[in-house]
Amino acid sequence: MESNADRIRRVLSDGAAIAPAPGGPKLREVPAEDAATRTLDPDLRRRLESLGVARAASVPPPRQPLHEDDEPPLPRLELRPPAESFVWEGLPDPGTSEEPVPLAELVGGVERETSHGPMLFVERRFPLALDHGRIPLAKALRHPVPLKPRERGPCRRKALDAREPVFIDTETSGLAGGTGTVAFLVGAGWIEDDAFVLRQYYMRDYPEEAAMLSALEEDLGDRPLVSFNGRSFDWPLLTTRWRMHRSRAPARAHLDLLPAARRLWSSTLHSHSLATLERHVLGLERGGDLPGYLIPSAWFDYLRSGWGGTMAHAFRHNEIDVVSMLALFARVGAILEDPAVRVESHADRVGTARLLLDVDEGDRARRCLEAGVEHAEAEDVRPLRRLLAQLCRRSGEWDAALDHWRVVARASTFDAEAYEHVAKLYEHKLRDLGAALRWTEAALEHLVEGTRSYEAFVHRAARLRRKLAAH
């Protein structure tokens, strides 16, 4: 008979498939169809072709050899393995059905006693001399990362040195949030001497949550945090769980690397997930790894079976996540320290400059944009000049702002905003009403009568003519 604890665990884990009752209806078995023999309904084929939709072949055609006139394939990314201090090659493959393997033996964990009971605890040390992908871990020590005002915490610190914060990542039972979601594995790392110390806190079942949270709270203290999407998900989830156990985490500085990554690689990366950043920014190839979306089901399988093979792969996934945050911290700090030189693509300079403005680094933001204007010969520099014009206007450099806006306005594509700014600068700052009227009338030649923009420029032109007549 199923106990209450087993029933609760099954419900929280979304259970397993329930076998059909004896004598009840069974699912109809559908024979597998050979992909090569599948045919498309002729009428449907004609309709798709009329819409310009081509049907993908079920079996891809053999690859043809390149001819001399064909373009060569794109170069492959130069990827390197992650920094590791533990031999993971001996882990059982996920899904192997053997005798239950103790998880502690697979991951090198020990039982840690707390005031709320025991929990599973793992500690590893990564020498800073190691490379994580293409990034030396020691590089994080050279470049502090500036903080936005809302990230500075009660101490109002303006930047984080790599030796100060705890890098934190959680593996949870789901992404929905709420009181039913728990963090069953938490990885936290910080720099001690010449090593990066990584600790992993694991609850082997629901009753161990209080012990896991107690151990984590004890080790964190009030140190600043670095996370990836942690301000929106990981940290609110942990603080909710602490409150449920009648504890409260102190306020602290918290740097979230995800918003920074979205700014720094706004144009060159289609996705800003940690996996994408690892591949394209850190040059990291994880190799055989358990995907993040499978980790919740791996934990529920562990609760039901006690078999640790798949969960051990989740420990490795969490380990790489935390070390990747240290490497990403190093890369972000290096770019923000010298953006004029270290931004690799001019298309990313606007996003980088906006991030620098968010952290009150206006001078670096201007240098970043000016370097793009100077060197981006074949690229569209209008976004760079637009932001430069705004910065020059803020600092009262009217002539410089005018130069930037005029370049934007004279581009091949009409830009009503640029014409408006040029006219405003001539009228209100440089007191040249004739030039303001000429730019306003030039804009009217491009605008459609009756639109809101057209009427605004008509109103401006009438006002300028009245001012000129009064003089």
Secondary structure, DSSP 8 states (H G I E B T S, - for coil): ---HHHHHHHHHTT-------TTS----------GGG----HHHHHHHHHTT-----SS--------TTS---------B----SS--TTS--TT--SS---HHHHHT-EEEEETTEEEEEEEEEEETTSEETTEEGGGGGT--EE--GGGSTTTT-SEE-TTS-EEEEEEES-SS-STT--EEEEEEEEEETTEEEEEEEE-SSGGGHHHHHHHHHHHHTT--EEESSIIIIIHHHHHHHHHHTT-------EEEHHHHHHHHTTTT-S---HHHHHHHTS-B---S---GGGHHHHHHHHHHH---HHHHHHHHHHHHHHHHHHHHHHHHHHHHHSHHHH---GGGHHHHHHHHHHTT-HHHHHHHHHHHHHH-SSS--HHHHHHHHHHHHHTT-HHHHHHHHHHHHTSSS--HHHHHHHHHIIIIIS--HHHHHHHHHHHHTTS-TTSHHHHHHHHHHHHHHHHHHH-
